[in-house]
Amino acid sequence: MISVTGKKWEQKKTNKNSIEKLKQDHNFSEILSKLIISRNFDQNEIDSIENDLDLTNVFSNNTDFNQSIDLVTNAINSKENICILGDYDVDGSAATSLFVRYFKSINHPFFFYIPDREKDGYGASKKLFQKLFIKKPKLVIMVDCGSTSNEAIEFLNENNIKSLIIDHHEINKPYPKADVIINPKKDNGYIEYNYLCATALVYFFLDLLSKKIKSQFNIRDYLIYVLLATVCDVMPLRKLNRLISLNVLKEFNIKQNYAFNELYNLNNKNNKININDLGYLIGPILNAGGRLGKSSYATELLSSDNRKIISERSIELNELNEKRKKIETLILNEIDFNKIDDDNKAVVIYYNPNINEGLIGIIAARLKDHFNKPSIVITASNGVLKGSARSIYNYNIGRAIKNSLDNDIIIGGGGHNMAAGFTLKKDNLKIFEDFILKNFLVMGVSTNYTLNYDAEISSLAFNKNFFDDIKKIEPFGTGNPVPTFLFKDLKIIKTTILNNKHISSILKSKIGFSINSISFNSVNSKIGEYLLNYKKDLNVLGQINENFWNNKKTLQLVVRDLII
């Protein structure tokens, strides 16, 4: 089916025998069984649907983890000064915060540093370590960075400074000559966990370290940081991440975490923590510091129990995020979306030397969402070009950027499946663009973007019982998207434009059942055009969610597309 937006839609294919077996074995409904099968849930994921499963440390017998534990234990016993170096995004800030809290709890000498995006660049570099050398660290722990920092590690080795890398970005041989590297992508017996973010790896590391030195530090109190980083780093909410999510959502009390509580209060939120709030509220606020020149603010907030510091940093980060939103809107208004559409390149590569370096990542994300294509945004910074990339599920942009580094097309860079950053010389912009477009073709990524919906359902299924049933496979996010359903033969009864952006509609089926719907950011779009003007029956693709208004919960259909 071709939609009004020109997208191709088809129903996900599922094995009927598998669905029937699941129904019989677990007494699940038809739709729940279908969703589970279409998402290829493993047995642990199936068991987690209606049961509480313990979160165990899967790295207890891992060589990299055990060597790292010995390295840090020796540094603790020798009272050596430890430097924690983290990336400036949520994952780096959260992972750094866990280490800060841990070393505070055992009263061990340490300092942390979050690089300034413009002044220091990304991650670990020789130049940065030369600056930090004055503080005389004996051990440097790099979190969410370091996997491509061969030169920087060489500098540490030359100065007899030990190093530990805990990272999840792409890594190729020859590996940096750190004392130990924890990175699942190194393929040292735990490649199956390559979907974990850096904060998750730090969480399991500190759990083992606490047990080793018999510390009283309760790492589980900060499991929320792992979920926050997982969501913000666009890691799949599957397998171990799903179990982490379920444990957090069951246990976390926002009133007991001053930082989260403060951010919620500043934004007039009073509900329980949820995935959307982490990804669309908390995450952007914490990232605003790194984007706009205050890279340490997020770590200072997440690692503190001082009410004054928490209040100050929360207000400052919230204000920076509001500033970020305004700048972002101005940038997006300058982009010629029609021209990009007409160019019809497999990868969107947008260059504007005047974009604030801290915002290129979020602009790339907006372009990726709009065009459903890998998107790269590049700007000028201190005599070179800085780029940020966001990708679709079937194209590993981190690997593409690493390949361009290996071919000396870029100066530096790194990333993972869904996101990456890099630096290149101005003269290499066209060479880089050609390389990425060619790489995309070589990787054999399909450019025929067929979108899937989960099932065709009757308007009668639009009820609380059905909604509660599909919620059993929450949390929804990357790797486990919100189910999309097809509703046939609906008539538009009433439409209302909200905030000059969204369109609220009442849709009525042939049997007389009415559905309240919302189409976000659809004014001046193809979907909006049809919702406002089309008089005949149409088919609607959408997702069911709960709308909170005036302390009332009502079901609404979030319109994703229309078929006529």
C-alpha positions as CSV (number, residue, x, y, z in Angstrom):
1,M,0.0,0.0,0.0
2,I,1.2,3.5,-0.9
3,S,0.3,6.2,1.5
4,V,-0.6,9.9,0.9
5,T,3.0,10.7,2.0
6,G,4.4,8.3,-0.7
7,K,5.6,5.7,1.8
8,K,5.1,2.0,1.2
9,W,3.4,0.0,4.0
10,E,2.9,-3.7,4.5
11,Q,1.8,-5.9,7.4
12,K,4.5,-7.7,9.3
13,K,4.7,-11.3,8.4
14,T,4.3,-13.8,11.3
15,N,4.2,-17.5,11.5
16,K,0.7,-18.6,12.4
17,N,1.8,-21.9,14.0
18,S,4.3,-20.0,16.3
19,I,1.5,-17.6,17.3
20,E,-0.8,-20.5,18.1
21,K,1.8,-22.3,20.2
22,L,2.6,-19.1,22.2
23,K,-1.1,-18.7,22.9
24,Q,-1.4,-22.2,24.2
25,D,1.9,-22.2,26.2
26,H,1.3,-18.9,28.0
27,N,-2.4,-18.2,27.6
28,F,-1.6,-15.0,25.7
29,S,-4.2,-13.3,23.5
30,E,-3.9,-13.4,19.7
31,I,-2.6,-9.8,19.3
32,L,-0.1,-10.2,22.2
33,S,1.2,-13.4,20.7
34,K,1.5,-11.8,17.3
35,L,3.4,-8.8,18.6
36,I,5.8,-11.1,20.5
37,I,6.5,-13.3,17.5
38,S,7.0,-10.4,15.1
39,R,9.6,-8.9,17.5
40,N,11.4,-12.2,17.9
41,F,11.4,-12.1,21.7
42,D,13.7,-14.7,23.2
43,Q,12.5,-16.9,26.1
44,N,13.8,-14.6,28.8
45,E,11.9,-11.7,27.2
46,I,8.8,-13.8,27.0
47,D,9.2,-14.8,30.6
48,S,9.6,-11.2,31.7
49,I,6.1,-10.2,30.3
50,E,4.1,-11.3,33.3
51,N,6.9,-12.2,35.8
52,D,9.5,-10.3,37.8
53,L,13.0,-11.4,36.8
54,D,16.1,-10.6,38.8
55,L,18.9,-8.6,37.2
56,T,22.1,-10.6,37.5
57,N,25.6,-9.6,36.6
58,V,26.4,-11.4,33.4
59,F,30.1,-10.3,33.4
60,S,31.2,-12.1,36.6
61,N,33.5,-14.5,34.8
62,N,34.5,-12.2,31.9
63,T,38.3,-11.7,31.4
64,D,38.2,-8.0,30.5
65,F,36.0,-7.2,33.5
66,N,38.1,-9.2,35.9
67,Q,41.4,-7.6,34.7
68,S,39.8,-4.2,35.0
69,I,38.7,-5.0,38.5
70,D,42.3,-5.9,39.5
71,L,43.6,-2.7,37.8
72,V,41.3,-0.4,39.7
73,T,41.5,-2.4,43.0
74,N,45.3,-1.9,42.9
75,A,44.9,1.8,42.3
76,I,42.5,2.0,45.2
77,N,44.8,0.1,47.5
78,S,47.7,2.3,46.5
79,K,45.5,5.5,47.0
80,E,46.4,6.6,43.5
81,N,44.8,9.7,42.0
82,I,42.3,8.6,39.4
83,C,41.0,10.7,36.5
84,I,37.6,9.9,35.0
85,L,37.2,11.1,31.4
86,G,33.7,11.0,30.0
87,D,32.0,12.0,26.8
88,Y,29.8,15.2,26.8
89,D,26.5,13.4,26.0
90,V,24.1,11.7,28.4
91,D,25.8,8.3,28.2
92,G,29.2,9.8,29.0
93,S,27.8,12.1,31.8
94,A,25.8,9.3,33.4
95,A,28.7,6.8,33.3
96,T,31.1,9.4,34.7
97,S,28.5,10.2,37.5
98,L,28.5,6.6,38.6
99,F,32.2,6.6,39.0
100,V,32.1,10.0,40.8
101,R,29.5,8.7,43.3
102,Y,31.5,5.5,43.8
103,F,34.9,7.1,44.5
104,K,33.1,9.6,46.8
105,S,31.6,6.8,48.7
106,I,34.9,5.1,49.4
107,N,36.7,8.5,50.0
108,H,39.3,7.9,47.2
109,P,41.2,10.7,45.5
110,F,39.9,11.4,42.0
111,F,38.8,14.1,39.6
112,F,36.6,14.0,36.5
113,Y,36.7,15.9,33.2
114,I,34.1,16.2,30.5
115,P,35.6,17.7,27.3
116,D,34.3,20.9,25.9
117,R,32.9,20.1,22.5
118,E,34.5,23.1,20.8
119,K,37.7,23.6,22.8
120,D,38.6,20.0,23.4
121,G,36.8,18.0,20.7
122,Y,35.4,14.5,21.2
123,G,36.8,12.1,23.7
124,A,40.4,11.3,24.6
125,S,43.2,13.1,22.8
126,K,46.9,13.7,23.4
127,K,46.3,17.4,23.6
128,L,43.6,16.9,26.3
129,F,45.8,14.6,28.4
130,Q,48.7,17.1,28.2
131,K,46.3,19.6,29.8
132,L,45.2,17.1,32.5
133,F,48.7,16.0,33.2
134,I,49.2,18.8,35.7
135,K,46.7,17.1,38.1
136,K,49.0,14.0,38.2
137,P,46.6,11.1,37.6
138,K,48.1,7.7,38.0
139,L,45.1,6.0,36.3
140,V,42.8,7.3,33.7
141,I,39.4,5.7,33.2
142,M,37.8,6.6,29.9
143,V,34.0,6.1,29.7
144,D,32.0,6.3,26.5
145,C,35.2,7.2,24.6
146,G,38.7,6.0,24.0
147,S,38.2,3.1,21.5
148,T,39.9,5.1,18.7
149,S,42.3,7.1,20.9
150,N,45.6,5.3,20.0
151,E,47.8,8.4,20.1
152,A,46.3,9.6,23.4
153,I,46.9,6.2,25.0
154,E,50.5,6.2,23.8
155,F,51.0,9.5,25.6
156,L,49.7,8.0,28.8
157,N,52.0,5.0,28.4
158,E,55.0,7.2,27.8
159,N,54.3,9.0,31.1
160,N,53.6,5.8,33.1
161,I,50.0,6.6,33.5
162,K,47.7,3.5,33.5
163,S,44.5,3.5,31.5
164,L,41.2,1.7,31.4
165,I,38.7,2.1,28.5
166,I,35.0,1.3,29.1
167,D,33.3,2.0,25.8
168,H,30.8,0.7,23.3
169,H,31.8,2.5,20.1
170,E,33.3,0.9,17.1
171,I,36.9,-0.4,17.6
172,N,39.3,-1.8,15.1
173,K,42.7,-3.3,15.3
174,P,45.3,-2.2,16.2
175,Y,43.5,-1.5,19.5
176,P,44.7,1.3,21.7
177,K,47.4,0.0,24.1
178,A,45.5,0.7,27.2
179,D,46.0,-1.6,30.2
180,V,42.5,-3.0,29.8
181,I,39.7,-2.3,27.4
182,I,36.1,-3.2,28.1
183,N,34.2,-3.0,24.8
184,P,31.9,-5.8,23.6
185,K,32.7,-4.9,20.0
186,K,36.3,-6.0,20.7
187,D,34.8,-9.5,20.5
188,N,36.5,-11.0,23.5
189,G,33.8,-13.3,24.6
190,Y,30.9,-10.9,25.1
191,I,30.1,-9.6,21.6
192,E,26.5,-10.7,22.3
193,Y,26.2,-7.7,24.6
194,N,27.3,-5.1,22.0
195,Y,23.9,-3.4,22.4
196,L,24.8,-2.1,25.9
197,C,25.7,1.5,26.3
198,A,28.8,2.7,28.3
199,T,26.7,3.4,31.4
200,A,25.4,-0.1,31.5
201,L,29.0,-1.5,31.2
202,V,30.1,0.8,34.0
203,Y,27.1,-0.3,36.1
204,F,28.1,-3.9,35.9
205,F,31.8,-3.1,36.4
206,L,31.1,-1.1,39.7
207,D,28.8,-3.9,40.9
208,L,31.7,-6.3,40.6
209,L,34.2,-3.8,42.1
210,S,32.0,-3.2,45.1
211,K,31.8,-6.9,45.8
212,K,35.6,-7.3,45.3
213,I,36.6,-4.6,47.8
214,K,33.5,-5.2,50.0
215,S,32.2,-1.6,49.6
216,Q,28.8,-0.6,51.0
217,F,28.0,1.4,47.8
218,N,24.7,0.2,46.4
219,I,25.0,0.6,42.7
220,R,21.4,-0.5,42.2
221,D,20.2,2.8,43.6
222,Y,21.5,4.3,40.3
223,L,20.1,1.8,37.8
224,I,17.9,4.7,36.5
225,Y,21.1,6.2,35.1
226,V,21.6,3.1,33.0
227,L,18.1,3.3,31.6
228,L,18.5,7.1,31.0
229,A,21.7,6.5,29.0
230,T,20.2,3.5,27.1
231,V,17.3,5.5,25.9
232,C,19.2,8.7,25.1
233,D,21.9,6.7,23.2
234,V,19.2,5.0,21.2
235,M,20.2,1.5,22.3
236,P,17.6,-1.3,21.8
237,L,15.2,-1.9,24.7
238,R,15.6,-5.6,24.2
239,K,17.2,-8.5,26.0
240,L,19.3,-7.3,29.0
241,N,18.2,-3.7,28.3
242,R,14.6,-4.7,28.6
243,L,15.3,-6.4,31.9
244,I,17.1,-3.2,33.1
245,S,14.1,-1.2,32.0
246,L,11.5,-3.3,33.7
247,N,13.5,-3.2,37.0
248,V,13.9,0.5,36.9
249,L,10.2,1.2,36.0
250,K,9.1,-1.1,38.8
251,E,11.5,0.2,41.5
252,F,12.3,3.9,40.8
253,N,10.8,6.5,43.1
254,I,11.4,9.9,41.6
255,K,10.8,11.6,45.0
256,Q,14.0,9.8,46.3
257,N,16.2,11.2,43.5
258,Y,16.7,15.0,44.0
259,A,18.0,15.6,40.4
260,F,15.2,13.9,38.6
261,N,12.6,15.3,41.0
262,E,13.9,18.9,40.4
263,L,13.9,18.5,36.6
264,Y,10.3,17.1,36.8
265,N,9.2,20.0,39.0
266,L,10.8,22.6,36.7
267,N,8.7,21.2,33.8
268,N,5.5,20.8,35.8
269,K,5.5,17.0,35.6
270,N,4.0,14.9,38.3
271,N,3.7,11.4,36.7
272,K,5.8,8.4,37.3
273,I,9.0,8.1,35.3
274,N,8.6,6.7,31.8
275,I,10.6,6.1,28.7
276,N,9.3,9.1,26.8
277,D,10.2,11.4,29.7
278,L,13.8,10.1,29.7
279,G,14.2,10.4,25.9
280,Y,12.3,13.7,25.3
281,L,12.5,15.6,28.5
282,I,15.4,14.6,30.8
283,G,17.8,13.6,28.1
284,P,17.6,16.9,26.0
285,I,18.0,19.0,29.2
286,L,21.1,17.1,30.3
287,N,22.5,17.2,26.8
288,A,22.0,21.0,26.5
289,G,25.1,21.7,28.7
290,G,27.3,19.7,26.3
291,R,25.8,21.4,23.3
292,L,26.1,25.0,24.6
293,G,29.4,25.2,26.3
294,K,28.7,23.8,29.8
295,S,29.8,20.2,29.3
296,S,30.3,19.4,33.0
297,Y,26.9,20.5,34.2
298,A,25.1,17.2,33.6
299,T,27.7,15.2,35.5
300,E,27.7,17.8,38.3
301,L,23.9,17.4,38.6
302,L,23.8,13.6,38.4
303,S,26.6,13.0,40.8
304,S,25.6,15.5,43.6
305,D,23.4,15.1,46.7
306,N,23.8,18.8,47.5
307,R,20.3,20.4,47.2
308,K,21.8,23.8,46.3
309,I,24.0,22.5,43.5
310,I,21.2,20.3,42.2
311,S,18.8,23.3,42.1
312,E,21.3,25.6,40.4
313,R,22.4,23.1,37.8
314,S,18.8,22.0,37.1
315,I,17.7,25.6,36.5
316,E,20.8,26.3,34.3
317,L,20.4,23.2,32.2
318,N,16.7,23.8,31.8
319,E,17.4,27.4,30.6
320,L,20.1,26.1,28.2
321,N,17.7,23.6,26.8
322,E,15.1,26.4,26.1
323,K,17.8,28.3,24.4
324,R,18.8,25.2,22.4
325,K,15.2,24.8,21.2
326,K,15.0,28.3,19.9
327,I,18.3,28.0,18.0
328,E,17.2,24.6,16.6
329,T,14.0,26.1,15.3
330,L,15.8,28.9,13.5
331,I,18.3,26.4,11.9
332,L,15.5,24.0,10.7
333,N,13.6,27.0,9.2
334,E,16.7,27.8,7.1
335,I,16.9,24.2,5.7
336,D,15.4,23.7,2.2
337,F,13.7,20.3,2.8
338,N,12.3,20.3,-0.8
339,K,15.8,20.6,-2.3
340,I,17.0,17.7,-0.1
341,D,14.0,15.7,-1.2
342,D,14.6,16.5,-4.9
343,D,18.3,15.6,-4.6
344,N,17.1,12.1,-3.5
345,K,20.5,11.0,-2.2
346,A,20.6,7.7,-0.2
347,V,22.3,9.6,2.7
348,V,21.4,13.2,3.6
349,I,24.6,15.2,3.9
350,Y,23.9,18.9,4.9
351,Y,26.7,21.4,5.2
352,N,26.2,24.8,6.8
353,P,29.4,26.5,8.3
354,N,27.3,28.7,10.5
355,I,25.5,26.1,12.6
356,N,26.4,25.9,16.3
357,E,28.7,22.8,16.6
358,G,26.7,21.7,19.6
359,L,23.5,21.4,17.6
360,I,24.6,19.5,14.6
361,G,23.7,16.1,16.2
362,I,20.1,17.1,17.0
363,I,19.7,18.6,13.5
364,A,21.0,15.4,12.0
365,A,18.4,13.5,14.1
366,R,15.6,15.8,12.8
367,L,16.6,15.2,9.2
368,K,16.9,11.4,9.8
369,D,13.4,11.3,11.2
370,H,12.0,13.5,8.4
371,F,13.5,11.6,5.5
372,N,13.9,8.2,7.0
373,K,17.5,8.2,5.8
374,P,20.9,8.3,7.4
375,S,21.6,12.0,7.9
376,I,24.9,13.9,8.4
377,V,25.2,17.5,9.4
378,I,28.5,19.3,9.0
379,T,29.6,22.8,10.3
380,A,32.9,24.8,10.4
381,S,34.8,24.9,13.7
382,N,38.3,26.3,14.5
383,G,39.6,25.9,10.9
384,V,38.2,22.4,10.3
385,L,34.8,20.8,9.8
386,K,32.9,19.0,12.5
387,G,30.2,16.5,11.6
388,S,27.5,14.5,13.4
389,A,25.6,11.6,12.0
390,R,22.4,9.8,12.9
391,S,21.3,6.6,11.1
392,I,18.5,4.2,10.4
393,Y,18.3,0.7,12.0
394,N,19.9,-1.2,9.0
395,Y,23.0,1.1,8.4
396,N,25.9,1.1,10.8
397,I,27.0,4.7,10.6
398,G,29.7,4.2,13.3
399,R,31.4,1.6,11.1
400,A,31.1,3.9,8.1
401,I,32.8,6.7,10.0
402,K,35.5,4.4,11.2
403,N,36.1,3.2,7.6
404,S,36.5,6.8,6.5
405,L,39.0,7.3,9.3
406,D,41.0,4.2,8.3
407,N,41.1,5.6,4.7
408,D,42.4,9.0,6.0
409,I,39.4,10.8,4.7
410,I,38.6,12.3,8.1
411,I,41.0,13.4,10.8
412,G,39.2,11.7,13.7
413,G,35.9,10.3,14.7
414,G,33.9,7.4,16.0
415,G,30.5,6.1,16.9
416,H,28.1,3.2,17.0
417,N,25.3,1.8,14.9
418,M,22.9,4.7,15.2
419,A,25.1,7.8,15.8
420,A,28.6,9.1,15.1
421,G,30.8,12.2,15.2
422,F,33.9,13.2,13.2
423,T,36.3,15.9,12.2
424,L,37.6,16.5,8.7
425,K,39.6,19.0,6.7
426,K,37.6,21.5,4.6
427,D,39.2,20.3,1.4
428,N,38.0,16.8,2.0
429,L,34.3,17.6,2.2
430,K,33.4,16.4,-1.3
431,I,35.7,13.3,-0.9
432,F,33.9,12.5,2.3
433,E,30.5,12.8,0.8
434,D,31.4,10.6,-2.1
435,F,32.9,8.0,0.2
436,I,29.8,7.8,2.4
437,L,27.4,7.5,-0.5
438,K,29.6,4.8,-2.0
439,N,29.9,3.0,1.4
440,F,26.1,3.0,1.7
441,L,25.8,1.3,-1.7
442,V,28.6,-1.2,-0.9
443,M,26.9,-2.1,2.4
444,G,23.9,-3.1,0.3
445,V,21.4,-1.2,2.4
446,S,17.9,-1.3,0.9
447,T,16.7,2.1,-0.3
448,N,13.2,0.8,-0.7
449,Y,12.0,1.9,2.7
450,T,9.0,-0.3,3.3
451,L,7.3,0.5,6.6
452,N,5.5,-2.2,8.6
453,Y,2.3,-2.2,10.6
454,D,1.6,-4.9,13.1
455,A,-2.0,-5.8,12.3
456,E,-5.3,-4.7,10.9
457,I,-7.8,-4.3,13.6
458,S,-11.4,-3.3,14.0
459,S,-12.4,0.1,15.5
460,L,-14.1,-2.0,18.2
461,A,-10.7,-3.1,19.4
462,F,-10.0,0.6,20.3
463,N,-10.6,0.1,24.0
464,K,-8.9,-0.1,27.4
465,N,-8.6,-3.9,27.5
466,F,-6.9,-4.1,24.2
467,F,-4.6,-1.2,25.1
468,D,-3.7,-2.9,28.4
469,D,-2.9,-6.1,26.6
470,I,-0.4,-4.6,24.2
471,K,1.2,-2.7,27.0
472,K,2.4,-6.0,28.4
473,I,5.4,-5.9,26.0
474,E,6.5,-2.5,27.2
475,P,8.7,-0.6,27.4
476,F,8.5,0.6,23.9
477,G,11.5,2.2,22.2
478,T,14.4,1.3,19.8
479,G,14.1,-2.4,18.9
480,N,10.6,-2.7,20.3
481,P,8.6,0.1,18.7
482,V,5.1,1.1,19.7
483,P,2.7,-1.2,17.8
484,T,1.2,0.3,14.6
485,F,-2.3,-0.7,13.5
486,L,-4.4,-0.3,10.4
487,F,-7.9,0.9,10.8
488,K,-10.0,0.7,7.6
489,D,-12.9,2.7,6.3
490,L,-12.9,5.6,8.7
491,K,-14.6,9.0,8.0
492,I,-13.3,12.3,9.3
493,I,-16.1,13.8,11.3
494,K,-14.4,16.8,12.9
495,T,-10.9,18.4,12.9
496,T,-9.3,21.0,15.1
497,I,-5.9,22.6,14.7
498,L,-3.9,22.8,17.9
499,N,-1.1,25.3,18.5
500,N,-0.9,25.9,14.8
501,K,1.0,22.6,14.5
502,H,-1.1,19.6,15.4
503,I,-4.5,18.3,14.1
504,S,-7.0,16.7,16.4
505,S,-9.6,14.6,14.6
506,I,-12.7,12.5,15.4
507,L,-12.8,9.5,13.1
508,K,-15.9,7.3,12.7
509,S,-16.2,3.8,11.5
510,K,-19.0,2.3,9.4
511,I,-20.4,0.6,12.5
512,G,-20.7,4.0,14.2
513,F,-17.7,3.7,16.6
514,S,-15.8,7.0,17.1
515,I,-12.1,7.3,17.6
516,N,-10.3,10.4,18.9
517,S,-7.1,11.0,17.1
518,I,-4.1,13.3,17.0
519,S,-1.6,14.0,14.2
520,F,1.4,15.7,15.5
521,N,3.2,18.5,13.5
522,S,0.9,17.8,10.5
523,V,-0.2,21.3,9.6
524,N,1.1,22.1,6.2
525,S,1.9,18.5,5.5
526,K,0.3,15.9,3.2
527,I,-1.3,14.2,6.1
528,G,-2.7,17.5,7.4
529,E,-4.0,18.4,4.0
530,Y,-6.1,15.2,3.8
531,L,-7.3,15.4,7.4
532,L,-8.5,18.9,6.9
533,N,-10.1,18.5,3.4
534,Y,-10.8,14.8,2.5
535,K,-14.5,13.9,2.6
536,K,-14.4,10.1,1.7
537,D,-13.6,7.1,3.7
538,L,-9.9,6.4,4.3
539,N,-7.6,4.0,6.0
540,V,-5.6,5.2,9.0
541,L,-2.3,3.8,10.3
542,G,-1.7,4.8,13.8
543,Q,-0.6,3.9,17.4
544,I,-2.8,3.8,20.4
545,N,-1.8,5.8,23.5
546,E,-3.2,7.4,26.6
547,N,-3.9,11.2,26.6
548,F,-3.6,12.9,30.0
549,W,-5.8,16.0,30.2
550,N,-7.4,17.7,33.2
551,N,-6.4,14.7,35.3
552,K,-8.3,12.4,33.0
553,K,-6.9,9.5,30.9
554,T,-8.5,8.9,27.5
555,L,-7.4,6.7,24.6
556,Q,-6.3,8.4,21.4
557,L,-5.0,7.2,18.1
558,V,-1.7,8.8,17.1
559,V,-1.9,9.1,13.3
560,R,1.2,8.0,11.4
561,D,-0.1,7.9,7.9
562,L,-3.2,7.7,5.7
563,I,-4.1,5.4,2.9
564,I,-6.9,6.4,0.4
